Amino acid sequence: MSDSTGPRETGAQEREEVPEGDTRDDARDDGSAVSDSHVVDGRADSVPTTVGAVAADAGGVRRTVDTGVPPGVEVAAAWSWRVVVIVLAAAVLGFVLSYLSQVVIPVIVAILLTALLAAPTRALRKAGLGAGPSAGISVVGTIVLVAGLLTLVGATIQSSFTELSSQVTAGLQELRDMAKVNLNITDADLQNYLDNARQWVTSGSGIGARAAEFGTTASHVVAGLFITLFATFFFLYQGGQIWSWLVRLFPRVARERVDSSARQAWVTLTAYVRATILVAATDAIGITIGAVALQLPAWPAIGVLVFVGAFVPIVGALVSGFVAVIIAFVAKGWVAALIMLAVVVGVQQLESHVLQPFLLGRAVSVHPLAVILAIATGVVVAGIVGALVAVPLAATTNTIVKHLAGRDDAAPPEKATPRRA
């Protein structure tokens, strides 16, 4: 008789392997009830099938010992500890990113700028320029464009400051009269509120704390700006080499999947950034045309504000458009404010029902509810920056998950997976 072999597995249970030549009726049929039983002292006792542990007796015969844990509980426990490990890993990663936010945020902004400037940089290289000059021209051109917009906004506000201040004073007086009539607020109450606000602003704690916070924030903004510019330049100049180095940090068996997933995510990110630029420009042009038609002061500033706000989908353009409505109310009254509100709502409808579905299409297929929840989560976690990066992060994550699950909507982009260890 040969030595007994290892246990044969059926479902969630281990069974004793019948030695060759054994003719026991109790174990001759794998499909019998005894084949799903526990063997104790060489005797088969029929018991309900449960998940158990595998043990061995003195003779070396392996058998299943009933632990009394139902299969559902064991599966739930296995899932639970894995979920706990994932949550803890995500918490540690979030803590590290928060601690290094002064570096992480500029790098994220640089990635978004790289997605935007990749096309013009590629066009310059096709025109005969080298990789370095093409990247430098793209970065310098972006700086010049932003500086020109800020100069235009500043000059517009300065030229219309006197008119705007008088209109704001008249508007505040109208709001004050409305508050006195509708809210039963007296002049003494209003004066008391103003005095309290003035005292808080002029107090040492208010000015000192705000000045210190502003100085720290300004230094961080300047440092982050330089990190963003340098990172954007090198991403455009040597992005392929940097990505190849990062891929080689992963195990060999995972490199191809990591590379293909990241390239799919990059396609989604570039499509999102370009579509967002077009949507933001459309919002700004539409609302600016309304402001010019109503002869509102500082209309270039309104256009730039709407353009920047539109980078936060759904919410950004609505909030910046509401600022235009307030300016219309202060400068021109209720009728102009209602007209401006109609313009803002019309532009929003055009964006939601025509521009976003047409421009984004299936490249960035994220449900509107997911967009709202992502923006809300981003605001809670990282404030304004979180609101800006929440939607592209959700879109790229969705693309990566679909790619790894084998449900890509389009053919994968051309790739060049590094082979060197």
ZAMI-22985 format. One record per residue (C-alpha): y, z, x; residue number from 0. Coordinates in nm, 2 decimals. Layout:
<sites>
        y        z        x    nr
        Y        Z        X   NUM
...
</sites>
This chain:
<sites>
        y        z        x    nr
     0.00     0.00     0.00     0
     0.34    -0.09     0.14     1
     0.63     0.14     0.16     2
     0.85     0.18    -0.15     3
     1.17    -0.03    -0.15     4
     1.52     0.07    -0.26     5
     1.61     0.12    -0.62     6
     1.67    -0.17    -0.85     7
     2.00    -0.15    -1.04     8
     2.03    -0.22    -1.42     9
     2.37    -0.16    -1.59    10
     2.51     0.18    -1.46    11
     2.16     0.33    -1.38    12
     1.93     0.35    -1.08    13
     1.55     0.32    -1.14    14
     1.26     0.40    -0.91    15
     1.10     0.09    -0.75    16
     0.73     0.08    -0.85    17
     0.52     0.07    -0.54    18
     0.30    -0.24    -0.49    19
    -0.04    -0.21    -0.65    20
     0.06     0.08    -0.88    21
    -0.08     0.02    -1.23    22
     0.09     0.31    -1.41    23
     0.15     0.21    -1.77    24
     0.47     0.42    -1.77    25
     0.65     0.19    -1.53    26
     0.48    -0.15    -1.55    27
     0.75    -0.31    -1.77    28
     1.10    -0.33    -1.65    29
     1.22    -0.38    -2.01    30
     1.04    -0.07    -2.14    31
     1.22     0.25    -2.23    32
     1.06     0.43    -1.93    33
     1.23     0.19    -1.69    34
     1.56     0.33    -1.79    35
     1.43     0.69    -1.76    36
     1.47     0.96    -1.50    37
     1.16     1.03    -1.28    38
     1.10     1.39    -1.21    39
     0.79     1.51    -1.02    40
     0.62     1.17    -1.07    41
     0.64     1.20    -1.45    42
     0.85     0.97    -1.66    43
     1.06     1.15    -1.93    44
     1.25     0.93    -2.17    45
     1.62     1.04    -2.17    46
     1.94     0.87    -2.29    47
     2.10     0.63    -2.04    48
     2.39     0.80    -1.86    49
     2.58     0.76    -1.54    50
     2.42     0.98    -1.27    51
     2.39     1.03    -0.90    52
     2.12     0.90    -0.68    53
     1.91     1.15    -0.50    54
     1.58     1.15    -0.29    55
     1.29     1.39    -0.31    56
     1.08     1.52    -0.02    57
     0.87     1.21    -0.02    58
     1.16     0.97     0.02    59
     1.14     0.84    -0.34    60
     1.49     0.78    -0.47    61
     1.57     0.88    -0.82    62
     1.87     0.91    -1.06    63
     2.00     1.26    -1.14    64
     2.18     1.31    -1.46    65
     2.54     1.44    -1.40    66
     2.62     1.46    -1.77    67
     2.94     1.25    -1.73    68
     2.97     0.97    -1.99    69
     3.03     0.62    -1.85    70
     3.37     0.60    -2.02    71
     3.49     0.91    -1.85    72
     3.37     0.80    -1.51    73
     3.55     0.46    -1.55    74
     3.87     0.64    -1.67    75
     3.85     0.87    -1.37    76
     3.80     0.58    -1.13    77
     4.11     0.40    -1.27    78
     4.31     0.72    -1.28    79
     4.30     0.80    -0.91    80
     4.37     0.44    -0.82    81
     4.68     0.44    -1.05    82
     4.79     0.77    -0.89    83
     4.76     0.62    -0.54    84
     4.96     0.31    -0.64    85
     5.23     0.52    -0.80    86
     5.26     0.75    -0.49    87
     5.28     0.44    -0.27    88
     5.55     0.29    -0.48    89
     5.74     0.62    -0.48    90
     5.72     0.64    -0.10    91
     5.83     0.28    -0.07    92
     6.12     0.34    -0.30    93
     6.23     0.65    -0.10    94
     6.22     0.45     0.22    95
     6.42     0.16     0.07    96
     6.68     0.41    -0.07    97
     6.71     0.59     0.26    98
     6.77     0.25     0.44    99
     6.99     0.11     0.16   100
     7.27     0.03     0.39   101
     7.05    -0.22     0.56   102
     6.82    -0.32     0.27   103
     7.10    -0.42     0.04   104
     7.27    -0.66     0.28   105
     6.94    -0.82     0.37   106
     6.86    -0.88     0.00   107
     7.21    -1.04    -0.05   108
     7.14    -1.25     0.26   109
     6.81    -1.37     0.10   110
     6.99    -1.47    -0.21   111
     7.26    -1.65    -0.02   112
     6.99    -1.83     0.19   113
     6.83    -1.95    -0.13   114
     7.17    -2.09    -0.24   115
     7.26    -2.24     0.10   116
     6.92    -2.38     0.19   117
     6.99    -2.72     0.02   118
     7.33    -2.79     0.18   119
     7.19    -2.68     0.52   120
     6.89    -2.91     0.48   121
     7.13    -3.20     0.39   122
     7.33    -3.13     0.71   123
     7.02    -3.14     0.92   124
     6.91    -3.47     0.76   125
     7.26    -3.61     0.85   126
     7.19    -3.55     1.22   127
     7.32    -3.20     1.29   128
     7.11    -2.94     1.47   129
     6.96    -2.64     1.30   130
     7.22    -2.40     1.45   131
     7.53    -2.61     1.36   132
     7.40    -2.67     1.01   133
     7.35    -2.30     0.94   134
     7.69    -2.21     1.09   135
     7.87    -2.47     0.88   136
     7.71    -2.35     0.57   137
     7.79    -1.98     0.64   138
     8.15    -2.06     0.75   139
     8.20    -2.28     0.44   140
     8.09    -2.00     0.21   141
     8.33    -1.76     0.38   142
     8.62    -2.01     0.34   143
     8.54    -2.07    -0.03   144
     8.52    -1.70    -0.11   145
     8.84    -1.63     0.08   146
     9.02    -1.91    -0.11   147
     8.91    -1.78    -0.44   148
     9.03    -1.43    -0.36   149
     9.36    -1.56    -0.23   150
     9.41    -1.76    -0.55   151
     9.34    -1.45    -0.76   152
     9.57    -1.23    -0.56   153
     9.85    -1.49    -0.58   154
     9.81    -1.53    -0.95   155
     9.82    -1.16    -1.02   156
    10.12    -1.11    -0.80   157
    10.32    -1.39    -0.96   158
    10.25    -1.27    -1.31   159
    10.27    -0.90    -1.24   160
    10.61    -0.84    -1.40   161
    10.52    -1.03    -1.71   162
    10.18    -0.87    -1.73   163
    10.31    -0.51    -1.68   164
    10.56    -0.55    -1.96   165
    10.30    -0.69    -2.19   166
    10.06    -0.41    -2.10   167
    10.33    -0.15    -2.17   168
    10.39    -0.31    -2.51   169
    10.02    -0.32    -2.58   170
     9.97     0.04    -2.49   171
    10.26     0.14    -2.72   172
    10.09    -0.05    -3.00   173
     9.76     0.13    -2.93   174
     9.95     0.46    -2.93   175
    10.09     0.39    -3.27   176
     9.75     0.29    -3.40   177
     9.60     0.61    -3.27   178
     9.87     0.82    -3.43   179
     9.82     0.65    -3.77   180
     9.44     0.62    -3.77   181
     9.32     0.92    -3.56   182
     9.60     1.17    -3.66   183
     9.70     1.22    -3.30   184
    10.05     1.35    -3.25   185
    10.29     1.27    -2.96   186
    10.23     1.62    -2.83   187
     9.85     1.56    -2.81   188
     9.90     1.23    -2.63   189
    10.15     1.39    -2.38   190
     9.90     1.67    -2.32   191
     9.63     1.41    -2.24   192
     9.86     1.23    -2.00   193
     9.96     1.55    -1.83   194
     9.60     1.65    -1.78   195
     9.51     1.31    -1.63   196
     9.81     1.32    -1.40   197
     9.73     1.67    -1.28   198
     9.37     1.57    -1.20   199
     9.48     1.26    -1.01   200
     9.75     1.45    -0.81   201
     9.53     1.75    -0.74   202
     9.40     1.80    -0.38   203
     9.03     1.78    -0.48   204
     9.08     1.46    -0.68   205
     9.28     1.27    -0.42   206
     9.09     1.41    -0.12   207
     8.75     1.36    -0.26   208
     8.83     1.01    -0.38   209
     9.00     0.91    -0.05   210
     8.70     1.03     0.15   211
     8.46     0.85    -0.08   212
     8.67     0.53    -0.06   213
     8.69     0.54     0.32   214
     8.31     0.59     0.35   215
     8.24     0.32     0.10   216
     8.49     0.08     0.27   217
     8.32     0.13     0.61   218
     7.98     0.07     0.45   219
     8.10    -0.25     0.28   220
     8.24    -0.39     0.60   221
     7.92    -0.31     0.79   222
     7.71    -0.45     0.51   223
     7.92    -0.77     0.51   224
     7.86    -0.83     0.88   225
     7.48    -0.77     0.84   226
     7.47    -1.01     0.54   227
     7.65    -1.29     0.73   228
     7.44    -1.25     1.05   229
     7.11    -1.23     0.85   230
     7.21    -1.53     0.64   231
     7.28    -1.74     0.95   232
     6.95    -1.65     1.11   233
     6.75    -1.70     0.79   234
     6.90    -2.05     0.77   235
     6.86    -2.12     1.14   236
     6.52    -1.98     1.21   237
     6.38    -1.88     0.87   238
     6.05    -2.06     0.93   239
     5.98    -1.88     1.26   240
     6.07    -1.54     1.12   241
     5.84    -1.60     0.82   242
     5.55    -1.71     1.05   243
     5.59    -1.39     1.25   244
     5.58    -1.18     0.93   245
     5.27    -1.36     0.81   246
     5.09    -1.29     1.13   247
     5.13    -0.91     1.07   248
     4.88    -0.94     0.78   249
     4.50    -0.95     0.84   250
     4.36    -1.30     0.89   251
     4.17    -1.31     0.56   252
     4.50    -1.24     0.37   253
     4.74    -1.46     0.55   254
     4.68    -1.78     0.35   255
     4.73    -1.60     0.01   256
     5.03    -1.41     0.14   257
     5.19    -1.74     0.27   258
     5.12    -1.94    -0.05   259
     5.24    -1.66    -0.28   260
     5.56    -1.62    -0.09   261
     5.63    -1.99    -0.09   262
     5.58    -2.00    -0.47   263
     5.81    -1.71    -0.50   264
     6.07    -1.89    -0.28   265
     6.06    -2.19    -0.51   266
     6.12    -1.96    -0.81   267
     6.41    -1.78    -0.63   268
     6.59    -2.10    -0.53   269
     6.56    -2.24    -0.88   270
     6.69    -1.91    -1.02   271
     6.99    -1.90    -0.79   272
     7.09    -2.26    -0.84   273
     7.06    -2.23    -1.22   274
     7.26    -1.91    -1.21   275
     7.54    -2.08    -1.02   276
     7.56    -2.36    -1.27   277
     7.55    -2.11    -1.57   278
     7.82    -1.89    -1.41   279
     8.04    -2.20    -1.34   280
     8.00    -2.31    -1.71   281
     8.08    -1.97    -1.84   282
     8.39    -1.94    -1.62   283
     8.52    -2.29    -1.71   284
     8.47    -2.23    -2.08   285
     8.64    -1.90    -2.09   286
     8.92    -2.01    -1.86   287
     8.99    -2.31    -2.08   288
     9.03    -2.06    -2.37   289
     9.26    -1.84    -2.17   290
     9.48    -2.13    -2.06   291
     9.50    -2.26    -2.42   292
     9.61    -1.91    -2.53   293
     9.86    -1.90    -2.24   294
     9.72    -1.57    -2.11   295
     9.86    -1.43    -1.79   296
     9.64    -1.43    -1.48   297
     9.40    -1.68    -1.62   298
     9.26    -1.77    -1.27   299
     9.16    -1.40    -1.22   300
     8.99    -1.41    -1.56   301
     8.79    -1.72    -1.45   302
     8.68    -1.57    -1.12   303
     8.59    -1.24    -1.29   304
     8.37    -1.43    -1.55   305
     8.21    -1.63    -1.27   306
     8.11    -1.32    -1.07   307
     8.00    -1.13    -1.38   308
     7.77    -1.42    -1.49   309
     7.54    -1.34    -1.20   310
     7.41    -1.05    -1.41   311
     7.23    -1.25    -1.69   312
     7.32    -1.19    -2.05   313
     7.52    -0.87    -1.98   314
     7.76    -0.98    -1.70   315
     7.94    -1.26    -1.87   316
     7.96    -1.06    -2.19   317
     8.13    -0.77    -2.02   318
     8.37    -0.99    -1.82   319
     8.45    -1.19    -2.14   320
     8.53    -0.86    -2.31   321
     8.79    -0.80    -2.04   322
     8.95    -1.14    -2.13   323
     8.96    -1.03    -2.50   324
     9.14    -0.71    -2.40   325
     9.39    -0.90    -2.19   326
     9.45    -1.14    -2.49   327
     9.50    -0.84    -2.72   328
     9.75    -0.67    -2.49   329
     9.94    -0.99    -2.41   330
     9.93    -1.18    -2.74   331
     9.81    -0.95    -3.01   332
     9.52    -0.95    -3.26   333
     9.51    -1.31    -3.35   334
     9.48    -1.42    -2.98   335
     9.22    -1.15    -2.92   336
     9.01    -1.28    -3.21   337
     9.03    -1.64    -3.09   338
     8.94    -1.53    -2.74   339
     8.64    -1.33    -2.88   340
     8.53    -1.65    -3.06   341
     8.55    -1.84    -2.73   342
     8.35    -1.58    -2.55   343
     8.08    -1.57    -2.82   344
     8.06    -1.95    -2.83   345
     8.02    -1.97    -2.45   346
     7.75    -1.70    -2.47   347
     7.56    -1.90    -2.73   348
     7.58    -2.21    -2.52   349
     7.45    -2.03    -2.22   350
     7.16    -1.85    -2.41   351
     7.03    -2.15    -2.62   352
     7.11    -2.45    -2.40   353
     7.19    -2.38    -2.04   354
     6.93    -2.12    -1.94   355
     6.63    -2.29    -2.12   356
     6.73    -2.63    -1.98   357
     6.82    -2.53    -1.63   358
     6.56    -2.26    -1.56   359
     6.29    -2.42    -1.77   360
     5.94    -2.31    -1.67   361
     6.03    -2.24    -1.31   362
     6.17    -1.89    -1.41   363
     5.98    -1.80    -1.73   364
     6.09    -1.44    -1.80   365
     6.11    -1.31    -2.16   366
     6.46    -1.20    -2.26   367
     6.33    -0.85    -2.34   368
     6.19    -0.83    -1.98   369
     6.54    -0.94    -1.86   370
     6.72    -0.66    -2.05   371
     6.46    -0.40    -1.93   372
     6.48    -0.52    -1.57   373
     6.86    -0.50    -1.57   374
     6.86    -0.16    -1.73   375
     6.61    -0.04    -1.47   376
     6.81    -0.19    -1.19   377
     7.13    -0.02    -1.30   378
     6.95     0.32    -1.32   379
     6.79     0.28    -0.98   380
     7.06     0.11    -0.77   381
     7.37     0.06    -0.98   382
     7.55    -0.27    -0.97   383
     7.33    -0.40    -0.68   384
     7.03    -0.32    -0.89   385
     7.16    -0.51    -1.18   386
     7.22    -0.82    -0.96   387
     6.88    -0.83    -0.80   388
     6.67    -0.70    -1.10   389
     6.62    -1.04    -1.27   390
     6.53    -1.24    -0.95   391
     6.30    -0.97    -0.85   392
     6.13    -0.98    -1.19   393
     6.11    -1.36    -1.18   394
     5.95    -1.37    -0.83   395
     5.71    -1.09    -0.91   396
     5.60    -1.28    -1.22   397
     5.54    -1.59    -1.01   398
     5.34    -1.40    -0.74   399
     5.12    -1.23    -1.00   400
     5.05    -1.56    -1.18   401
     4.98    -1.74    -0.85   402
     4.73    -1.47    -0.73   403
     4.57    -1.48    -1.07   404
     4.52    -1.86    -1.04   405
     4.75    -1.94    -1.34   406
     5.02    -2.15    -1.16   407
     5.23    -2.37    -1.39   408
     5.29    -2.62    -1.11   409
     5.13    -2.75    -0.80   410
     5.18    -2.52    -0.49   411
     5.45    -2.62    -0.25   412
     5.37    -2.77     0.09   413
     5.28    -2.49     0.33   414
     5.22    -2.44     0.69   415
     5.01    -2.13     0.73   416
     5.02    -2.00     1.09   417
     4.68    -2.02     1.26   418
     4.76    -1.82     1.57   419
     4.66    -1.46     1.58   420
</sites>
